Amino acid sequence: MIGEDVLYLPVVELAARIKSHALSPVELTEAYLARSEKLGPRLNAYVTILRERALREAREAEKEIGAGKYRGPLHGIPYAAKDLLAAAGAPTTWGARPYAKQQFDSDANVIRHLREAGAVLLGKAAMIELAGGMGYRYGTASLTGGAKNPWNETCWTCGSSSGSGAIVAGALAAFAIGSETWGSILCPSAYCGISGLRPTFGRVGRSGAMALSYSMDKLGPMARSADDCGFILVALAGHDKSDKHSLPDDDARFGYVREPRKPLRIGRLTNAWTSVQPEIARITDAAFDTLRRAGATIVDVALPEGPWEVAAGVTISVECATAFDELIESVRVAELDDPGSRIGGYVNRTVNGADYVRAQRLRSVLQEKVDFLFDKIDVLAAATLPLAATPMETNLETDLSFADPLGGIGNFCGLPGMSVPSGFTSKKLPAGIQFVGRALDDNAVLAAANLFQSHSDAHKRRPPL
């Protein structure tokens, strides 16, 4: 019988055992399914568990590996996919009541990529309705209810990749796929004490994924470690002919460089947050000390000032209103769970075209400023969030509203970013540190995260489930 110690192993260690025939993909899948069926409902982590498909894919993987046809480090590894990704014949609800019975005939691009790598799809992870595109006031804004944080089940996981965060933190799968338009991979990773990677915009094809903001949506891995995320990104990356914003194949393909980058130049942001909880500030200071002792060069830098967050917000509002035009026009938005979501689409529609054009002009200006910043450093770094996980009943509009210039700039410019656990508060809640790199230099953020994790055990701690 496979125990919890195995289920919490990182992908790279599970892969080594599977490759050497010391671990059965079928037995591993059965163990994750049992844990998912036991804890998934308690955490509101899944929309759908795909038991039959998972066991079929696990048997296929085991047969191939037994015949010497090993595909690579994801072969036989069970994972969960955020429920905005189509899986053939299974509900794809986008976390929202109006789409509760929606199904597609084919898999999303990333699920096809993972199937080709031999990974095993366990199920569809819960998410904030419509990935938060309509705005929302509470962490309960989901078809399945609020995803509970495995570190403290009275707290939220953050969103919108809420179920993905809970699933990885609770060892209900070896990894998960999330999406980010602004914060939806990095923030749940910080709240849940896991490692999450937002790839360069266009590196991972989005066909078969729900569209929220066509010029800002990104898909990426959430896992136990940065090293895991690097290997998963190799499988996910590549040109997608059905995604018009997909990068050309030479740029989209990703070669993971595991070796340390020397010297690694890290820009410590002095204006990432206007205020930070004292404990988060202390943990983040200690993380920079760890990086310095590990050999990184740390220099203080500031983000360029400008209306970047406003421009990013205008872009999301207009593109979201367009993506969900039929839902808004039909008044089916009234079926959404959150009071903020039910009116958000109409608010999005009030943004005019001239403001959208101005926002895109500002984007070009900002990209030049950001490129100049990276001439002197490899990555920017700061606390992922200025606070630890919040109670489920927190009103996000009134009690959790703060400026996020790095999140705005990073997503508006399509930059790769990563959050990894940096430590824990006195209430035993995780904190995260984020690294953001130049476009296409996903290896830089992985190098910084790997360097930190090679000198920290924060990512190895387990929640008290």
Beta strands, then each sheet from edge to edge (+ up, - down):
strand 1: 46-49
strand 2: 78-82
strand 3: 120-125
strand 4: 148-149
strand 5: 152-156
strand 6: 175-180
strand 7: 195-198
strand 8: 218-223
strand 9: 265-269
strand 10: 297-301
strand 11: 379-383
strand 12: 417-424
strand 13: 430-437
sheet 1: 1+ 3- 2- 6- 8+ 7- 12+ 13- 11+ 9+ 10+
sheet 2: 4+ 5-
end
